[in-house]
Amino acid sequence: MDNNSFSGGIPPKPVHGYRLIHGYVSGTICFVGIILNILNGFVWSRKKMQTSTNVLLTVLAFTDGMSLFLYLVYVCYFFTATGPSELIYHSKGWMYVVVICFHEFIAFHTVSNWLTISLAIFRYMKVCRPNAAKRHCNLARAKLTVIIVFIVSTLATVPFYLYYEVYDSSEDNTNLTGYWIRKTTFAKNHVDYQTTLLWLYGVIFKVVPSFAMIALSALLIKELRVAMKRKTHLKETPSHKHANITTGYGRTTVMLVVIVLIYILMELPVGIMAFMSGIEGGESHFFYFLLYSYIGDIIDMTVLVNATLNFFVYFCISKQYRAVLKALVLSKISMVYEVSLSHGEHTASSRENTDNMELSTSAAENTHRKLRIWKSIKSSFRR
C-alpha cells in the first residue's frame, strides 16, 4: 500500500484474494514451527549435548521460535480476527501490537541470521582449522558470541522504530473510524533516513550475511570432499574407529551446510530487493510493501518456512539428534504411563475403600434396623 492511501487521495482497498487465507496458512506454519523449535531446544540443550555448536543451535531454536510466535500474534489479529485494511475498525492498542510485533519479528530474525553465520564460522574453524578451534570455539566463546549477537542486532534494529506511527484514521478521512499505521513525520521529512534503513536492512541484514555464508559453505563443501576421500582411505585400513569419527563429523558439517543453503535461498532475494530500492533513492515504500502487499506476504512465508525447516534438517541428517529425541519422547511416554498406572492403583484402592465403606454402612443400617425391630417387639410385649 503506497503512502497516498494514507492521505485520503486513494480510497483504502478491501481485503481480497490470497490475503483472505494468508492468516490461516501462515498461522498454521507458525504453530507447527513453534512446537518443532521447542523440540529442537529440548534436544540441543541436554547436558550430554553441551558443545559450542549445540549451544548456538539451542539459542537459534529459541530465536526462531520467538520469530514465529511474534508473527503468529501479528497474523492472528491482523489477518484472522480482523483484516489488513483501513476499512476495518482497529483499536489503538492492537495497532501498537502490530507495529511492535513487526519490529520484534525483524529483530529476532536478524539474531537468527547472525547466529547461523556464527554456526558456519564455528564449523569452518572446527573442520578447516582444528587447532585454532580448540582455543577459540569452546563453550565460553559460544556463549559470548550469543551475547554479542543479541546486543549488536538489538542496536541495529533500533532505527526501525522511528519508521511507523499509529494514528486516528479520521484525521485523513472523516468516513473512517479506528486507528491505522503510517510513516512518522521524521521518516517523511528525512529521505536519507529511509535510504539508510534500506541499506541497513538489505545489505547488513541480508546481502552481507548471504555472501558470507556462500563463502563459508564453499569452504566447508571443499573440506567435506577431502574428508570423504580420507574416509575412503581409512576404511581400507584396519582401524574403523577413525572412519566412524569422520562419518559423524561429516554428518554435522553436512547438516550445517544444508541449513546455510536454505538460509541463502530464502534471504538473498529479499536483500537484493532492499538493496535495489536503496540505490534508486527518493522516498521509499519498501516497508509498506512488506506489510501491505501479496509479495510481502510471500516473503514473510519464506522466513517462516526457513525458521521451521531446521527440525527436518536435524532429524534427517543428525543421528545424534534422532537418538536424543527418541530418548526424550520415550521417557515422556514412560512417565505418562507410570502416572496412569499409579492413578489406576490409587483409583482401585479408593474403590476398594469405597466398597468397604459401603459394606460397613450397609452393616450398620442392618444393625440399626434390627434394633428398631427388637424395640418394637419389646414395646408390644409391654402393651
ABEGO torsion letter per residue (X at the ends): XBAAAAAGABBBBBBBEAAAAAAAAAAAAAAAAAAAAAAAAAAAABAAABBAAAAAAAAAAAAAAAAAAAAAAAAAAAAAABEBBAABBBBAAAAAAAAAAAAAAAAAAAAAAAAAAAAAAAAAAAAABAAAAAAABBAAAAAAAAAAAAAAAAAAAAAAAAABBBBBAAAABAABBEBBBBBBAAAAABAAAAAAAAAAAAAAAAAAAAAAAAAAAAAAAAAAAAAAAAAAAAAABABAAAAAAAAAAAAAAAAAAAAAAAAAAAAAAAAAAAAAAAAAEEBBAAAAAAAABAAAAAAAAAAAAAAAAAAAAAAAABAAAAAAAAAAAAAAAAAAAAAAAAAAAAAAAAAAAAAAAAAAAAAAAAAAAAAAAAAAAAAAAAX
